[in-house]
């Protein structure tokens, strides 16, 4: 197996795992809707839920900040102490 084939294989595995994870998430959402939500259709409820999920992702992304150089050095020293270096 050459490097190109290996890369293709890894991409295939990644795609399959992503699809499986997505399918499991969809099944969980459906089960929650089926047993807990009575006033909305599944597509309507799912759209609302996913809108909130994406909103939360954007808020978390925006709240992430880059470490200052001083914070980086402090973290590196702490990690080295943990590793016993």
DSSP file (Angstrom, degrees, kcal/mol; ACC not computed):
  #  RESIDUE AA STRUCTURE BP1 BP2  ACC     N-H-->O    O-->H-N    N-H-->O    O-->H-N    TCO  KAPPA ALPHA  PHI   PSI    X-CA   Y-CA   Z-CA
    1    1 A X              0   0    0      0, 0.0     2,-0.1     0, 0.0     0, 0.0   0.000 360.0 360.0 360.0 123.3    0.0    0.0    0.0
    2    2 A X     >  -     0   0    0      1,-0.1     4,-2.4     4,-0.0     5,-0.2  -0.315 360.0 -95.6 -87.4 176.5    1.5    3.3   -1.0
    3    3 A X  H  > S+     0   0    0      1,-0.2     4,-2.6     2,-0.2     5,-0.2   0.881 122.9  52.2 -61.3 -41.5    1.1    6.6    0.7
    4    4 A X  H  > S+     0   0    0      2,-0.2     4,-2.4     1,-0.2    -1,-0.2   0.926 111.4  46.2 -62.3 -45.7   -1.7    7.7   -1.6
    5    5 A X  H  > S+     0   0    0      2,-0.2     4,-2.5     1,-0.2    -2,-0.2   0.897 112.3  51.2 -64.4 -40.4   -3.7    4.5   -1.0
    6    6 A X  H  X S+     0   0    0     -4,-2.4     4,-2.6     2,-0.2    -2,-0.2   0.918 110.1  49.2 -62.7 -43.4   -3.2    4.8    2.7
    7    7 A X  H  X S+     0   0    0     -4,-2.6     4,-2.3     1,-0.2    -2,-0.2   0.908 111.3  49.4 -62.4 -42.8   -4.4    8.4    2.7
    8    8 A X  H  X S+     0   0    0     -4,-2.4     4,-2.4     2,-0.2    -1,-0.2   0.903 111.0  50.3 -62.0 -41.6   -7.5    7.4    0.7
    9    9 A X  H  X S+     0   0    0     -4,-2.5     4,-2.5     2,-0.2    -2,-0.2   0.915 110.4  48.6 -63.6 -45.0   -8.1    4.6    3.2
   10   10 A X  H  X S+     0   0    0     -4,-2.6     4,-2.5     2,-0.2    -1,-0.2   0.896 111.5  50.5 -63.0 -40.6   -7.8    6.9    6.2
   11   11 A X  H  X S+     0   0    0     -4,-2.3     4,-2.6     2,-0.2    -2,-0.2   0.910 109.6  50.8 -63.8 -42.0  -10.2    9.4    4.5
   12   12 A X  H  X S+     0   0    0     -4,-2.4     4,-2.5     2,-0.2    -2,-0.2   0.932 111.3  47.6 -60.1 -47.2  -12.7    6.6    3.8
   13   13 A X  H  X S+     0   0    0     -4,-2.5     4,-2.6     1,-0.2     5,-0.2   0.911 111.7  50.7 -61.2 -42.7  -12.5    5.5    7.5
   14   14 A X  H  X S+     0   0    0     -4,-2.5     4,-2.3     1,-0.2    -1,-0.2   0.921 110.8  48.3 -61.5 -44.9  -13.0    9.1    8.7
   15   15 A X  H  X S+     0   0    0     -4,-2.6     4,-2.4     1,-0.2    -2,-0.2   0.906 112.2  49.3 -62.5 -42.3  -16.0    9.6    6.4
   16   16 A X  H  X S+     0   0    0     -4,-2.5     4,-2.5     2,-0.2    -2,-0.2   0.907 111.7  47.8 -65.4 -41.8  -17.6    6.3    7.6
   17   17 A X  H  X S+     0   0    0     -4,-2.6     4,-2.5     2,-0.2    -1,-0.2   0.894 111.9  50.2 -65.9 -39.5  -17.0    7.2   11.3
   18   18 A X  H  X S+     0   0    0     -4,-2.3     4,-2.4    -5,-0.2    -2,-0.2   0.914 111.6  48.2 -63.7 -43.0  -18.5   10.6   10.7
   19   19 A X  H  X S+     0   0    0     -4,-2.4     4,-2.6     2,-0.2    -2,-0.2   0.917 111.8  49.6 -63.5 -43.7  -21.5    9.2    9.0
   20   20 A X  H  X S+     0   0    0     -4,-2.5     4,-2.3     2,-0.2    -2,-0.2   0.913 111.6  48.4 -62.0 -43.2  -22.0    6.6   11.8
   21   21 A X  H  X S+     0   0    0     -4,-2.5     4,-2.3     1,-0.2    -1,-0.2   0.905 111.8  49.7 -64.0 -41.4  -21.8    9.3   14.4
   22   22 A X  H  X S+     0   0    0     -4,-2.4     4,-2.5     2,-0.2    -2,-0.2   0.905 110.0  50.7 -63.4 -42.5  -24.2   11.5   12.5
   23   23 A X  H  X S+     0   0    0     -4,-2.6     4,-2.3     2,-0.2    -2,-0.2   0.900 110.6  49.1 -62.6 -41.4  -26.7    8.6   12.2
   24   24 A X  H  X S+     0   0    0     -4,-2.3     4,-2.3     2,-0.2    -2,-0.2   0.902 111.1  49.8 -65.0 -41.0  -26.5    7.9   16.0
   25   25 A X  H  X S+     0   0    0     -4,-2.3     4,-2.6     1,-0.2    -2,-0.2   0.922 110.6  50.0 -63.2 -43.5  -27.1   11.5   16.7
   26   26 A X  H  X S+     0   0    0     -4,-2.5     4,-2.4     1,-0.2    -2,-0.2   0.902 110.3  50.3 -62.2 -41.6  -30.1   11.6   14.4
   27   27 A X  H  X S+     0   0    0     -4,-2.3     4,-2.4     2,-0.2    -1,-0.2   0.903 110.6  49.4 -63.9 -41.3  -31.5    8.4   16.1
   28   28 A X  H  X S+     0   0    0     -4,-2.3     4,-2.4     2,-0.2    -2,-0.2   0.925 111.2  49.5 -63.7 -44.0  -31.1   10.0   19.5
   29   29 A X  H  X S+     0   0    0     -4,-2.6     4,-2.7     1,-0.2    -2,-0.2   0.925 111.1  49.7 -60.0 -43.9  -32.8   13.2   18.4
   30   30 A X  H  X S+     0   0    0     -4,-2.4     4,-3.0     1,-0.2    -1,-0.2   0.914 110.3  49.8 -62.3 -42.9  -35.6   11.2   17.0
   31   31 A X  H  X S+     0   0    0     -4,-2.4     4,-1.9     2,-0.2    -1,-0.2   0.892 110.9  49.7 -64.5 -39.7  -36.1    9.1   20.1
   32   32 A X  H  X>S+     0   0    0     -4,-2.4     4,-2.1     2,-0.2     5,-0.5   0.950 114.1  45.4 -62.5 -48.1  -36.1   12.3   22.3
   33   33 A X  H  X5S+     0   0    0     -4,-2.7     4,-1.8     1,-0.2    -2,-0.2   0.929 111.2  53.5 -60.0 -45.3  -38.7   13.8   20.0
   34   34 A X  H  <5S+     0   0    0     -4,-3.0    -1,-0.2     1,-0.2    -2,-0.2   0.856 120.9  29.8 -59.3 -38.2  -40.8   10.7   19.9
   35   35 A X  H  <5S+     0   0    0     -4,-1.9    -1,-0.2    -5,-0.2    -2,-0.2   0.600 131.8  27.3-101.2 -13.3  -41.0   10.3   23.7
   36   36 A X  H  <5S+     0   0    0     -4,-2.1     2,-0.5    -5,-0.2    -3,-0.2   0.668 103.4  68.3-123.5 -23.6  -40.9   13.9   24.9
   37   37 A X     << +     0   0    0     -4,-1.8    -1,-0.2    -5,-0.5     8,-0.0  -0.893  39.6 155.0-112.4 124.7  -42.2   16.4   22.3
   38   38 A X        +     0   0    0     -2,-0.5    -1,-0.1    -3,-0.1    -5,-0.0   0.580  66.2  60.0-119.0 -16.7  -45.9   16.4   21.4
   39   39 A X  S    S+     0   0    0      2,-0.1     2,-0.3     0, 0.0    -2,-0.0   0.519 100.2  51.5 -97.4  -4.1  -46.6   19.8   20.1
   40   40 A X  S    S-     0   0    0     -7,-0.1     2,-0.1     4,-0.0    -3,-0.0  -0.942  80.2-111.5-132.6 152.8  -44.2   20.0   17.1
   41   41 A X     >  -     0   0    0     -2,-0.3     4,-2.7     1,-0.1     5,-0.2  -0.404  37.6-109.8 -73.5 159.4  -43.4   17.9   14.1
   42   42 A X  H  > S+     0   0    0      1,-0.2     4,-3.2     2,-0.2     5,-0.3   0.937 116.7  48.2 -59.9 -48.8  -40.1   16.2   14.0
   43   43 A X  H  > S+     0   0    0      1,-0.2     4,-2.1     2,-0.2    -1,-0.2   0.904 114.0  47.9 -59.9 -38.9  -38.6   18.4   11.2
   44   44 A X  H  > S+     0   0    0      2,-0.2     4,-1.7     1,-0.2    -1,-0.2   0.938 115.7  43.5 -65.0 -47.2  -39.8   21.5   12.9
   45   45 A X  H  X S+     0   0    0     -4,-2.7     4,-2.5     1,-0.2    -2,-0.2   0.909 113.4  51.5 -65.1 -43.3  -38.4   20.5   16.3
   46   46 A X  H  X S+     0   0    0     -4,-3.2     4,-2.9    -5,-0.2     5,-0.3   0.906 107.7  52.3 -62.0 -42.7  -35.1   19.2   14.9
   47   47 A X  H  X S+     0   0    0     -4,-2.1     4,-1.9    -5,-0.3    -1,-0.2   0.907 111.2  47.8 -59.9 -42.4  -34.6   22.5   13.0
   48   48 A X  H  X S+     0   0    0     -4,-1.7     4,-1.9     2,-0.2    -2,-0.2   0.916 113.0  47.7 -64.3 -44.6  -35.1   24.4   16.2
   49   49 A X  H  X S+     0   0    0     -4,-2.5     4,-2.4     1,-0.2    -2,-0.2   0.932 112.7  47.9 -63.2 -46.6  -32.7   22.2   18.2
   50   50 A X  H  X S+     0   0    0     -4,-2.9     4,-2.6     1,-0.2    -1,-0.2   0.841 107.6  56.3 -66.7 -32.2  -30.0   22.3   15.6
   51   51 A X  H  X S+     0   0    0     -4,-1.9     4,-2.1    -5,-0.3    -1,-0.2   0.923 110.1  45.6 -62.0 -44.0  -30.3   26.1   15.4
   52   52 A X  H  X S+     0   0    0     -4,-1.9     4,-2.4     2,-0.2    -2,-0.2   0.882 111.7  51.9 -66.9 -38.6  -29.6   26.2   19.1
   53   53 A X  H  X S+     0   0    0     -4,-2.4     4,-2.3     2,-0.2    -2,-0.2   0.941 112.0  45.5 -63.4 -46.9  -26.7   23.8   18.8
   54   54 A X  H  X S+     0   0    0     -4,-2.6     4,-2.2     1,-0.2    -1,-0.2   0.870 110.9  53.9 -64.9 -36.7  -25.1   25.9   16.1
   55   55 A X  H  X S+     0   0    0     -4,-2.1     4,-2.0    -5,-0.2    -1,-0.2   0.924 109.9  47.3 -61.8 -44.5  -25.7   29.1   18.1
   56   56 A X  H  X S+     0   0    0     -4,-2.4     4,-2.4     2,-0.2    -2,-0.2   0.882 109.5  53.6 -65.0 -38.9  -23.9   27.6   21.1
   57   57 A X  H  X S+     0   0    0     -4,-2.3     4,-2.4     1,-0.2    -1,-0.2   0.922 109.2  48.8 -60.6 -43.9  -21.0   26.4   18.9
   58   58 A X  H  X S+     0   0    0     -4,-2.2     4,-2.3     1,-0.2    -2,-0.2   0.890 110.6  50.5 -64.7 -39.5  -20.6   29.9   17.6
   59   59 A X  H  X S+     0   0    0     -4,-2.0     4,-1.6     2,-0.2    -1,-0.2   0.914 111.7  47.6 -64.4 -41.9  -20.6   31.4   21.1
   60   60 A X  H  X S+     0   0    0     -4,-2.4     4,-0.8     2,-0.2    -2,-0.2   0.889 111.8  50.4 -66.3 -38.7  -18.0   28.9   22.3
   61   61 A X  H >< S+     0   0    0     -4,-2.4     3,-0.6     1,-0.2    -2,-0.2   0.911 111.7  47.6 -65.2 -42.3  -15.8   29.6   19.2
   62   62 A X  H 3< S+     0   0    0     -4,-2.3    -1,-0.2     1,-0.2    -2,-0.2   0.796 108.0  55.5 -70.3 -27.8  -16.0   33.3   19.8
   63   63 A X  H 3< S+     0   0    0     -4,-1.6     2,-0.3    -5,-0.2    -1,-0.2   0.652  84.7  99.8 -81.4 -14.2  -15.2   33.0   23.5
   64   64 A X    <<  -     0   0    0     -4,-0.8     2,-0.3    -3,-0.6    -3,-0.0  -0.551  57.8-170.0 -71.1 132.3  -12.0   31.1   22.8
   65   65 A X        -     0   0    0     -2,-0.3     2,-0.2     0, 0.0    -2,-0.1  -0.900  25.2-105.0-124.9 156.1   -9.0   33.4   23.0
   66   66 A X        -     0   0    0     -2,-0.3     2,-0.1     1,-0.1     0, 0.0  -0.548  39.4-113.5 -77.8 139.7   -5.4   33.0   22.1
   67   67 A X        -     0   0    0     -2,-0.2     2,-0.1     1,-0.1    -1,-0.1  -0.419  28.3-119.5 -70.5 146.2   -3.0   32.5   25.0
   68   68 A X     >  -     0   0    0     -2,-0.1     4,-2.4     1,-0.1     5,-0.2  -0.393  28.6-106.6 -76.7 165.8   -0.5   35.2   25.7
   69   69 A X  H  > S+     0   0    0      1,-0.2     4,-2.3     2,-0.2     5,-0.2   0.880 122.5  53.1 -61.8 -37.2    3.2   34.4   25.5
   70   70 A X  H  > S+     0   0    0      2,-0.2     4,-2.2     1,-0.2    -1,-0.2   0.909 109.4  48.2 -64.0 -42.8    3.4   34.5   29.3
   71   71 A X  H  > S+     0   0    0      2,-0.2     4,-2.4     1,-0.2    -2,-0.2   0.882 110.2  52.8 -65.6 -38.1    0.5   32.1   29.6
   72   72 A X  H  X S+     0   0    0     -4,-2.4     4,-2.5     2,-0.2    -2,-0.2   0.941 110.0  47.0 -61.8 -47.7    2.1   29.7   27.1
   73   73 A X  H  X S+     0   0    0     -4,-2.3     4,-2.5     1,-0.2    -2,-0.2   0.899 111.8  51.1 -61.8 -41.0    5.4   29.7   29.0
   74   74 A X  H  X S+     0   0    0     -4,-2.2     4,-2.1     1,-0.2    -1,-0.2   0.908 111.6  47.6 -62.5 -42.8    3.5   29.1   32.3
   75   75 A X  H  X S+     0   0    0     -4,-2.4     4,-2.5     2,-0.2    -2,-0.2   0.886 111.1  51.0 -66.2 -39.3    1.6   26.2   30.8
   76   76 A X  H  X S+     0   0    0     -4,-2.5     4,-2.5     2,-0.2    -2,-0.2   0.928 110.7  48.3 -64.3 -45.2    4.8   24.7   29.3
   77   77 A X  H  X S+     0   0    0     -4,-2.5     4,-2.2     1,-0.2    -2,-0.2   0.901 111.7  50.2 -62.2 -40.5    6.6   24.9   32.6
   78   78 A X  H  X S+     0   0    0     -4,-2.1     4,-2.2     2,-0.2    -2,-0.2   0.921 111.4  48.3 -63.4 -43.8    3.6   23.3   34.4
   79   79 A X  H  X S+     0   0    0     -4,-2.5     4,-2.3     1,-0.2    -2,-0.2   0.891 110.4  51.5 -63.3 -40.2    3.5   20.4   31.8
   80   80 A X  H  X>S+     0   0    0     -4,-2.5     5,-2.8     2,-0.2     4,-0.9   0.895 109.0  50.9 -65.2 -39.0    7.2   19.9   32.2
   81   81 A X  H  <5S+     0   0    0     -4,-2.2     3,-0.5     3,-0.2    -2,-0.2   0.913 110.5  49.2 -63.5 -41.5    6.8   19.6   36.0
   82   82 A X  H  <5S+     0   0    0     -4,-2.2    -2,-0.2     1,-0.2    -1,-0.2   0.902 112.9  46.8 -63.2 -40.6    4.1   17.1   35.5
   83   83 A X  H  <5S-     0   0    0     -4,-2.3    -1,-0.2    -5,-0.1    -2,-0.2   0.599 114.5-119.7 -77.9 -11.2    6.2   15.1   33.1
   84   84 A X  T  <5       0   0    0     -4,-0.9    -3,-0.2    -3,-0.5    -2,-0.1   0.842 360.0 360.0  77.7  34.6    9.2   15.3   35.5
   85   85 A X      <       0   0    0     -5,-2.8    -4,-0.2    -6,-0.1    -5,-0.1   0.416 360.0 360.0 -99.6 360.0   11.5   17.2   33.2
